[in-house]
Amino acid sequence: MPATKTPEPSPTEPVTPTPTLPAIPELDCILPDSPRQTARVIAVIDGDTIDVSIKGLVFRVRYLGIDTPETPDDRFGPEATTRNRELAGGEIVTMIRDPNDEDVDIYGRMLRYIITDDAFVNLQLVREGFAFLYPSGHTCGPEFLQAYDAARADAVGLFAHTPLP
C-alpha cells in the first residue's frame, strides 16, 4: 500500500493541538519543534513498518533510523515483527518527523519516530536487539548507537549467541 503525504487541514477543519510527549527520558533527542501527529496503528506489517489511520485515511509508516530483519525470510524477522506488534499494535501513537531527515522513503512510506504512552518504539526495538541501525541524518542517532552497542555487548535479540548444533 503506497503512502501519501498527510493532507494539510482545510481552513474549515479545527487544527489539532500538537500532541504532548510522555515523560520518557530517551525522548530528549527529539527536537522540540519537530512536526508530530497522532495516529492509530491499524496493522503491523513487519518489525519496522506499520499502517496507521489518520482522520480515516491509511498511511504506511517506516520507523526512522532502524532496520529489522525481513519477515518471514530473514533470521529473527518473525520475532522482530512480533515484538513490534506487542509495542505498537492497535495503539494510539505519536508520530514525529525528524526535520534533519527525509519525510518519505523511496517507496513512499512516511519516515517517523513512533511513540506510545510508555515507549519510544524505534529505540526500544534497537535496545532489545530486534533492529540494526539504518544510516541517516536523524537527530537521535547517538542514542540509537548507544542502545545498539549495548544490545550487542549484552548479546540480546539478534546478537544472542546461538550454540552450534
C-alpha positions in Angstrom: 0.0 0.0 0.0 1.7 3.2 -1.1 1.8 6.0 1.4 0.9 9.6 0.6 1.7 12.7 2.5 -0.7 13.6 5.2 -3.1 16.1 3.9 -2.9 19.6 5.4 -6.0 20.6 7.4 -8.5 22.6 5.4 -9.5 26.1 6.6 -12.8 24.6 7.9 -11.2 21.9 9.9 -10.2 22.6 13.5 -6.4 22.4 13.9 -5.4 19.5 16.3 -3.1 20.6 19.1 0.4 19.3 18.9 0.5 16.0 20.9 2.3 16.2 24.2 5.1 13.6 24.5 5.1 11.2 27.5 7.8 11.5 30.1 10.3 9.1 28.6 13.9 10.2 29.2 15.2 9.0 25.8 12.9 11.5 24.0 15.3 14.3 24.9 16.9 13.7 21.5 13.8 14.8 19.6 13.8 18.5 18.7 11.0 20.4 20.4 9.7 21.9 17.2 9.7 18.5 15.3 6.3 18.1 13.5 4.2 15.5 15.2 0.7 14.0 14.8 -1.4 11.4 16.4 -2.5 8.2 14.6 -4.0 4.8 15.4 -1.9 1.7 14.4 -4.2 -0.5 12.3 -1.7 -3.0 11.1 1.9 -4.1 11.9 3.5 -5.1 8.6 6.9 -6.2 9.9 9.4 -5.2 12.5 9.9 -1.7 11.3 6.7 -0.9 9.3 3.2 -0.1 10.3 -0.1 1.1 8.8 -1.8 3.9 10.6 -5.1 5.7 10.3 -5.2 9.5 10.4 -8.7 11.1 10.1 -9.9 8.0 8.3 -7.0 7.8 5.8 -4.5 5.0 5.8 -0.7 5.6 5.6 2.2 3.3 5.6 5.0 4.3 8.0 8.6 3.1 8.2 10.4 3.6 11.5 13.1 6.2 11.2 16.7 5.2 11.9 16.3 1.4 12.2 16.1 -1.7 10.1 14.8 -5.0 11.3 15.2 -8.4 9.6 12.6 -9.1 6.9 9.6 -11.3 7.7 9.5 -14.2 7.1 12.7 -14.6 5.2 15.5 -13.4 7.5 16.6 -14.9 10.7 14.8 -13.1 13.6 12.3 -11.4 11.2 9.2 -13.0 12.7 10.4 -12.2 16.3 11.0 -8.6 15.3 7.5 -8.4 13.9 6.0 -9.9 17.0 7.8 -7.5 19.3 6.7 -4.6 17.1 3.1 -5.8 17.4 3.5 -6.0 21.2 4.8 -2.5 21.4 2.6 -0.7 18.8 -0.2 -2.9 17.6 -3.6 -1.2 17.9 -2.1 1.7 19.9 -2.7 5.4 19.5 0.8 6.7 18.7 2.5 10.0 18.3 4.4 10.1 15.0 7.3 12.5 14.9 9.0 13.7 11.8 12.7 14.5 12.1 13.4 17.7 10.3 17.1 16.6 9.8 16.0 13.6 7.7 13.7 12.7 4.8 9.9 12.9 5.1 9.3 9.8 3.0 11.4 7.0 1.7 11.8 5.8 -1.9 8.7 3.6 -1.5 6.5 6.5 -0.4 6.4 5.4 3.2 6.4 8.1 5.9 9.6 8.1 7.9 8.8 8.7 11.6 9.7 8.2 15.2 6.9 6.3 16.9 6.0 7.0 20.5 3.4 5.1 22.6 2.3 6.1 26.1 5.3 4.2 27.5 7.8 3.5 24.8 10.0 5.2 22.1 9.3 2.2 19.8 12.2 2.8 17.4 14.7 2.9 20.2 13.1 0.1 22.2 13.5 -2.3 19.2 17.2 -1.4 19.0 17.7 -1.7 22.7 16.2 -5.2 22.8 18.3 -6.4 19.9 15.4 -6.6 17.3 16.9 -3.9 14.9 20.0 -2.8 13.2 20.8 0.9 12.7 19.8 2.5 9.4 22.3 5.2 8.4 20.6 8.6 8.1 21.0 12.1 9.5 18.3 11.7 12.2 18.9 13.6 15.4 18.5 10.5 17.7 21.5 8.8 16.0 23.8 8.9 19.1 21.0 7.4 21.4 20.3 4.7 18.8 24.0 3.9 18.5 24.4 3.7 22.3 21.4 1.3 22.5 22.8 -0.8 19.6 26.2 -1.1 21.2 24.6 -2.2 24.5 22.4 -4.8 22.8 25.5 -6.3 21.0 27.5 -6.2 24.2 24.7 -7.8 26.2 24.1 -10.4 23.4 20.4 -9.8 23.3 17.9 -10.5 20.4 19.7 -10.7 17.1 23.0 -10.7 18.9 22.4 -13.6 21.2 24.9 -16.3 20.6 23.3 -19.4 19.3 25.2 -22.6 20.1 26.3 -24.7 17.1 24.4 -28.0 16.6 
